[in-house]
């Protein structure tokens, strides 16, 4: 059992409570404590994850040592400090009721649903959202997010199996009474004090803990497994154990190359765009899922030994968030590459796929200047030291100010996920050979109905909603037209 309380550090928030001022721990601090506790727990449960974290830290340090400009810009944009904290987790829920309560739990930590992802398009029977902080200040404080999937039992072709799986899921309770009590208390009172916040983290962590005793017999597990390994992972166990955590790296290709030296077996293909001078969106890789010993119920009420494969470690490299125009170009080029070569889950055609991907993305500009001028990515703008010491003339175009060294711009990091990449990670770790094929079946309205009253934030609208202002007094025109401020 992990002694979590001794590791929690909270800072009292300036939020106002109904009765007493300055008594609540901020949602950001609860999220930071939960993220740290989750990382500690996962390192103990999956030692290879700790090794992965050490590797990522080394690669990041080496990258920054070799690139002083990158380090300077990360420091200037307040993103260097959060690099070591940047991680996301992933869970898979079984019922709408579980999703509804999970939404409330995440809200206590200042995490809200952003984006809808239909993974059935890639043969994975779930649809998903990302619960994450949504404001700039909250992201800087702690960017932890959880990619949360809901099982699509309606996509299981075997009606009898679908009914049995539904009955198994309806019987389980994934939240402790303490977690429910403290969530309700936070909702009633507007927050939690330090003692309650510590208890909240400890109680909620139990939902994400690994349980090696299954809720089903070995026979039922095999039937679920034959339909899809992910279905077996969701239905067969006591709760939605965290199936991976993800540190952020500055050089995913170097991490991929070094994993074998650290005794870690990487997946064959890095998901997302190819290697670039100017990273865009999101690149992801992982070490292969571990085969773990589990026990299944037998007819005599005892336990039968078996195994289960689901949990793994993932690494991500985040690039610039793309405008709708940039995202449309990305999607088109990715589609073109996959018409030539579609990556196999076993990695047998990894070299051919990598070449096709690189060739296709030659059409995507690979300098920050070109990306900005083409309106493909979001940037933040700030005055340079020269600009701060210069009296800027009114109504002067932004491009002119940049050219004169008065204004600088930095790419804004993409904070979300890519459905094709997520499915690729799932497939390479779960496998789907010989299993049921799923027809694409997006259903965002149904997903949202399961988690009322809070609607999912649109990715595009959300990014516009946290637009960065230009430095005060600057003209918002670029040349003869209006500029996008991000």
MOFENZI-V591310 format. One record per helix or strand of 3 or more residues. SS is the DSSP state (A for helix, B for strand). FROM is the first residue (numbers start at 1). LEN is the number of residues. If there is no record, write none. Layout:
BEGIN
ss:SS from:FROM len:LEN
ss:SS from:FROM len:LEN
END
This chain:
BEGIN
ss:A from:5 len:3
ss:A from:27 len:19
ss:A from:47 len:20
ss:A from:68 len:9
ss:A from:80 len:4
ss:B from:87 len:7
ss:A from:96 len:13
ss:B from:112 len:7
ss:A from:119 len:4
ss:B from:126 len:7
ss:A from:136 len:6
ss:B from:145 len:7
ss:A from:153 len:3
ss:A from:159 len:13
ss:A from:177 len:13
ss:A from:194 len:15
ss:B from:213 len:5
ss:A from:218 len:10
ss:A from:229 len:7
ss:B from:244 len:5
ss:A from:252 len:11
ss:B from:282 len:6
ss:B from:291 len:7
ss:B from:303 len:7
ss:B from:313 len:6
ss:A from:324 len:17
ss:A from:350 len:14
ss:A from:368 len:6
ss:B from:379 len:5
ss:A from:385 len:4
ss:A from:398 len:6
ss:B from:407 len:5
ss:A from:419 len:12
ss:A from:444 len:6
ss:A from:459 len:7
END
